[in-house]
């Protein structure tokens, strides 16, 4: 059982995570005119904190994650609130093709830094999007490794401009790039703040 399976049941108890999802959703709505005719995929959706902020502004919304624990919590929430347009799917885009048609919007929140092969996952996102569709990436700004600490096997955040260069190679053009949140975290004796950016790009 991985960390996300273990922590799934208490994931939503952290008010910082809830507030982060709200802020990111508000920024997405500011830059993209969402409509009920649009389809979307949230990749690495976890317990659905971001999706629950966005689903009422969209048509069908696939909620994808590779953690069975997270998906179990998500399914319970969808049932409890009788959400009709959110569809959970177990999916690892680095290992398999998505079992869905192309969508108008792909969103991912605090997921990319857990993936070593950035180019491969961006290529997968591009494949998933319709022409004219939007990709929304919310993640950590490049940091010194103290956010996760020793032993973390992912990436220590990103320079959004470097991501934009990768996106450009896949035919994306920039729409927005701004800091939308800051995560407070105790490191040693001090509390540090780690900025979270939202990068939005449009597929040609």
MOUR-V333956 format. One record per backbone hydrogen bond with DSSP energy under -0.5 kcal/mol. CO is the residue of the C=O (numbers start at 1). NH is the residue of the N-H. Records with the same first field share a line. If there is no record, write none. Layout:
# MOUR-V333956
CO->NH, NH
This chain:
# MOUR-V333956
2->6
3->7
4->8
7->10, 11
8->11
10->13
11->14
13->15
14->17, 18
15->19
16->20
17->21
18->22
19->23
20->24
21->25
22->26
23->27
24->28
25->29
26->30
27->31
28->32
32->34
35->38, 59
38->59
39->104, 105
40->62
41->43, 107
42->45, 64
45->48
48->52
49->53
50->53, 54
51->54, 55
54->57
55->58
60->40
61->87
62->42, 64
63->89
64->44, 45
65->91
66->68
67->71
68->72
69->73
70->74
71->75
72->76
73->77
74->78
75->79
76->80
77->81
78->83
79->82
82->84
85->61, 87
86->88
87->63
89->65, 91
92->95, 96
103->130
104->134
105->41
106->136
107->43
108->138
111->114
112->115
113->155
114->116
116->118
117->121
118->122
119->123
120->124
121->125
122->126
123->127
124->128
125->129
128->103
130->133
133->203
134->106
135->137, 201
136->108, 138
137->139, 199
138->110
139->197
140->158
145->149
149->152
155->157
156->143
158->142, 160
159->162, 163
160->164
161->165
162->166
163->167
164->168
165->169
166->170
167->170, 172
168->171
171->204
173->202
176->200
178->198
181->196
182->184
183->194
185->192
186->188
187->190
190->187, 192
192->185
193->195
194->183
195->141
196->180, 181
197->139
198->178, 200
199->137
200->175, 176
201->135
202->173
203->132
